């Protein structure tokens, strides 16, 4: 387990460097330049994150935005249902400038996306080997290379570049989705190996938590991301007639 954690940390740091290259020259002016197009939503998200930090420091309402649509104010409860959009930013804003907190959050999300996908691909190979009773195998270097390349493609995919351009950092937070799939494939491998039903409960609980986290960057992700992924997974089980799984 410690080896796997160390490997994940190393891969994450490499992906973080890649994220800095993809968004260059942002890293040179991380405090003063805000990621995204000037007419995008970056300023809106910055303002929302600033308010939560300001409200916590001054005792202002944290579920309302009294300075917007003044004097009536604007309800801000939605922000608390999608915490990955603003929570990391206002937390980091306690130790760094607000603009830097916003940019760093975007870079961290990209690196986490790549790390999660790399982890998922490794799980796929492990699950396949278990399902084949150990007869399926690839060299460790090939598995590591496939996992790293998959993560790199995922984190730099054009869809992410579009969200970066508009400043939608919440919709960049897709790293729970590959981890959710990894949990599902672990359950599938356990079922194929005939593991007693009581043993996968921890994986089921983890999967449930990851399912909820998939929507923390934006509620629309449940419709456009989670539903298709789980639907394809269920279809795979039906086609292969894996009733136990």
N, C-alpha and C positions, 0 to 999 in steps of 0.2 A: 504493500500500500504506500509506504514512504517513497519507494522508487517511482511509483506512478505519480505521486504528488510532485516530486522533484521534476519529473519529466514534463508535467503539465505547466509548472512554473517557468521552466526554461522555454517551452514552446510559446507560452503567453508573452514572455519578454521579447522573443524574436518577432512575434506578430505585432507587438506594440511598436517595434522599430519599423516594421513594414507599414503600419498605419501612419507613422510619421512621414514616411517617404511618399505614400499615396496622397497625403494632404499637404505636402510641401508647397509653398514655404510657410505654412501656418506655424510650424514649430519655432520659426525665427521670431515671430511676433505673437506668441501665444497669449500674452496679457492684453494686447490692444486690438488685435484682429479677431473678429468673430467668424466662426465657420458658417458657411452658407451664403447665399446670394443676399445682397443688401435689401431686396424687397421680399425676402423669404420670411419665415416665421421665427427666426432666431431671436429677434428682439422681443417678441411676445413671450417666448419661453424664458428668456432671461428675466423679464419683468416678473413673471410668475414665481420663478425661483427666488428672486430677490425679495419678493413680498413675504414668502414663508419664512425666510431667514430673519427679515426685519420684524415680522410679527412675533416671532419667538423671542427676539431680543428686547422688544419694547412692550410686550403684553397685548398686542393687537389681535384681532380675530384671525385665527388660522384657517377657518373653513369659509371665510368670506373675503371679498376684495372690496372694502368700503371706498377706496379711492377711484374705482372704476365705475362708470355710469353714475357719478356723484350727482345728487346726494343719496340716491337709493342704494348704491353699491351693487355688487355682482356676486352671486354664489360661487364659491370656489371648491365645493365638495368633490367635483369631478377630478380635480388634481390628485386627490387622495386615493382614488380608485385606479389611477395609472401612475404609481409612485416612481417608476423608472424614468419617467419623462422629466421630473423636476427634483426628486429627492436627492439623487447623487450630487446635483449641481449645488443646491443650497447647503448641503453638508460640507462639500469641498470649499464652498465660499467662506466658511469660518476660518480657513487657514490659507487662502489664496484669493487673489482678485476674482470678481464675479466672472469676467470674461474668460480668464484662464480656467476657472472651474467648469464652465460650459464646454470649452474646447477639450479639456482633459477628459471629461465624461464621454464625449464622442469618440475619442481615441481609445479609451478603455473599453467601450462597447464593441468597437471593431475588433480589438484584440481578443476579447472574450468570445465573440462570435466564432473567430477562427479556432480558438482553443476548444470550444465546445464541439465544433464539427470534427476536428481531429480526434477528439475523444470518442465521438460517436463511431467514426470509421474503424477505430481500433476495436470497439465493442462488436461491430459487425463481423470482423474477422474472427474474434474470439467465439462469438455465438455460432458462427458457421462451423468452426472446428468442433465445438461441443455437439452440434447437431449431427455431424458426420462421425461422431464417435472417435475423434482424434485422427481420422484418416485424411482430413483436409488440413493442409499446412502451407504456409508461405514463410520465407525467410524473414527474420525480424527487421532487417534493413528495408525489405520491400514493403512490409506493413507500415513501418514508420514513415517511409517516403510517401506512400499513398495517403496516409493520414495527414501528413503535413501539407501536401499539395491540395488535398480536399479543403482543408481549413483555409489555406491561402486564397483559393478560388472563391470560397464562400464569403470571406470578409471583404474581398475586393470586387465582388460582383456588381454590375452596373446598377442594379436596383438599390444597393447601398449608396452608391455614388449619387443617385437621384435624391435620396433622403438626406444625404449630407448637404447637397446643394440647396435644399429648401429649409434646412435646419431642423428637421424632424428627428431629434436625437432619441425620442421615445420609441419611434418605429425602427431605430437601429438596434434596439435591445432584443435581438432574436436568439441569444445564446440559450435560453431555457428550452427552445424547441428541439435542437439536436439532442440535448440531455434527456428530454422527455422521450424521444424516439429510442435513445439508448436504453432507458428503463424498460420500454415496451419490448425491445429485442432481448433484453435479459430475461424478462418473464417468458418470452417465447422459447428461449433456450432452456430455461428451467423446466418448462412443460414438456419439451421434447425429450429431455433427459429423465423424465419421470420423477422429478423432485417432489416430495410431499407438499401438499397444498399449503401447510402452515408456514413453510420456509420463505416463500416469496412475499410475505406481508410487508416486510420492510421496503422492498422494491416498489410494491403497490403504493405505499404511503409516500415514498419519494416521488413516484410518478404523479400522484395527485397534487403534491405541492408544486411540482414543475408545471403541471397543467394550468394551475392558477397563475403562476409566474409568467406564462406565455402571454397573458393579457395585460401585464403590468406596464408595458410600454405603450399600449393603445388597445382599447376594447375591440376595435375592428379586427385585430389580429386573431381573435377567436374564430371569426368567420372566414377570413382569407388565408389563414395559416394553419391553425390548429385543426379545424374541421377537415380540410383536405388531407392533411398528414395522417390523422387517425383513420379517416375513411380509406385511404390507400393501404394502411397497415391491416385494417380489418378485411379488406378485399384480398390481400395476400394470404391471410389465414384461411379464408373461404376457398380460394382457388386451390391451395395446397391441402385442403381438407384437414387442417390442424384443429380439430374440435377441442382438444384439451387446452391448447393455448387460448 
